[in-house]
Amino acid sequence: QVQLVESGGGLVQPGGSLRLSCVASGFTFSSYAMSWHRQVPGKERELVAAITSTGGSTVYADSVKGRFTISRDNAKNTVYLQMNSPKPEDTAVYYCKAARTLRYVYWGQGTQVTVSS
């Protein structure tokens, strides 16, 4: 059974830091590109950051470049999102996604991140 379980969300002050984790099971994690997405009510889900299966390449949304870092540990079947200097506009539900071609796509259940003083 495929599972992606996010954790690490919560309340963080602007300018603070938070690290999200997503633990995968039920598929060959090292063969999948991983990404983090976020969604606020009334808006479409948007890509935050993505990383290739080997971790050799990453991409970021312009809004988080220089502040967020995506990484992965294939030995632990885990992908991370380090959020530094978060802003109130980063408040959203964050989801991790695993993808290998267009056929094999899996989503986690999401974790709430609230940036507020």
Buried (B, 14 or more C-beta within 10 A) or exposed (E): EEEBBBEBBEEBEEEEEBEBBBBBEEBEBEEBBBBBBBBEEEEEBEBBBBBEBEBEEBEBBEEBEEBBBBBBEBEEBBBBBBBBBBEEEBBBBBBBBBBBEEEEEBBBEBBEBBBEE
